[in-house]
Amino acid sequence: MTSKPSYMQWLIYAITLCAGLGGVLYGYDIGVISGALPLMQKSIALTLVQQEIIVGAVLAGSLVGTLLAGSAADRFGRRTMILIACIVFTLGVCTIFFTHQFQTLLFSRLLLGVGVGIISVVVPLYLTEIAPAHLRGRSVTAFQIFLTFGILLAYVVDLFFTHVGDWRAMFAIILIPTAILFFSMLFLPETPRWLMSHGKMDLAKDILCKLRPAHLVQIEIDCILEGVKNTKRGTWKDLFAKQHMSLLAVSLIIAICNQFTGINVILQYAPMVMKAAGISSELAAMMATVGIGAVNFLATLIALALIDYVGRKRLLMVGTGGVVLANVYLALCSVILPVGPSQSVFVLFGLLVYIASFAIGPGVIVWLAISELLPTKVRGKTVALCLFVNSVAATMLSSTFLSIQKAIGMSSTYWLFAGFTLIYFLVAKYLLPETNGKELEDIQKKHEPQILSTPKEALS
């Protein structure tokens, strides 16, 4: 392969860095509530159910954003939708400045969730289409790195503002990466693929001339045009065809179980979980939470370095197995040890193992594995459906966690997470095909008949 001029490669890296800030917004919005929620209750009277609703609202809003983002990005462009997401984030944060009651707070969290939903769909799509083939993997996985960094950043900001009790300032910090993303996108190009699909050939060619070596520009134009011309969009009926049902079922199960490992609960309620274990002060609980965020970020970097060497299936099995063991350990700690400093130390260790296991497995594998299972013509609908059920599961769990924990206790809650993660592990071990290093078109052809016609053979 002929090397690109270095300035073009650096331009791609700069675009990835700027657009990848969308991952920071996503992660920050998920993580910031963990430190803000305990402080909210001191200025806004919130019942237990209202606290759950406020935490889950961002995930409920993301459902709306996710459902709208795909078709809107096809119609208005990827770049335009990223700009709109930044505006939605800004409106959500500004609303928080004037929040003095539950209803307004709920509205602002829903707005932030809509922004999260748009970002989660459009930024990876933008990065996929703007990067050259040999850098595409690194560009897209950068989004996951930025996401975990956003969670860590939220925890650090929460820790900084905890001692002054200013929870509005915790949210206000998100305006900084939002502004950087917005103004950088004003100068970044639309993707050539979207421009060509809308007949803007000259503009698409001009952009490719800036991003690709001259001798590769026409080759990529021809490839894109051929793809646009020949790509047959599958219908929902095609997706639910008999030959797809087994792999679709696998995709849906792991999408749902990915949430019922308890990951969003741990990320959003971490300080409360630590205080329930016996940490006495909010500051100490937030310091422990920062440690959780740091492990999440570092383990994600390790996973991304291993993914193409170890394989999707093996990493997912290692990760889900670790999460099962961590949840069992946490459940036993909650029963055996009295609430206090000793339990909090052991629980923190268990949570760090839990987070590291999730990050190194499900955290980076789930959407890559799902996107590789089904044929090209129904792949988009598969990912959209799985993302939808995943978001529904996340919303339900985040919006009921405090009530569940109160009703059955923390130990039983960990056992519940362990049970769902065990299902996840078994599906990954026995039903999920290894897709690493295989052509996308060959995966369904090679594995679907085995699962449909000879289940015992597929399980061996």
Secondary structure, DSSP 8 states (H G I E B T S, - for coil): -----HHHHHHHHHHHHHHHHHHHHHHHHHHHHHHHHHHHHHHS---HHHHHHHHHHHHHHHHHHHHHHHHHHHHH-HHHHHHHHHHHHHHHHHHHHT--SHHHHHHHHHHHHHHHHHHHHHHHHHHHHHS-HHHHHHHHHHHHHHHHHHHHHHHHHHHHHHTTT-HHHHHHTTHHHHHHHHHHHTTS---HHHHHHTT-HHHHHHHHHHHS-HHHHHHHHHHHHHHHHH-----HHHHTSGGGHHHHHHHHHHHHHHHHT-HHHHHHHHHHHHHHHT---HHHHHHHHHHHHHHHHHHHHHHHHHHHHH-HHHHHHHHHHHHHHHHHHHHHHHHHS-TTHHHHHHHHHHHHHHHHHHHHTHHHHHHHHHHHHS-HHHHHHHHHHHHHHHHHHHHHHHTTHHHHHHHHHHHHHHHHHHHHHHHHHHHHHHT----TTS-HHHHHHHHHHHHHH-HHHHH-
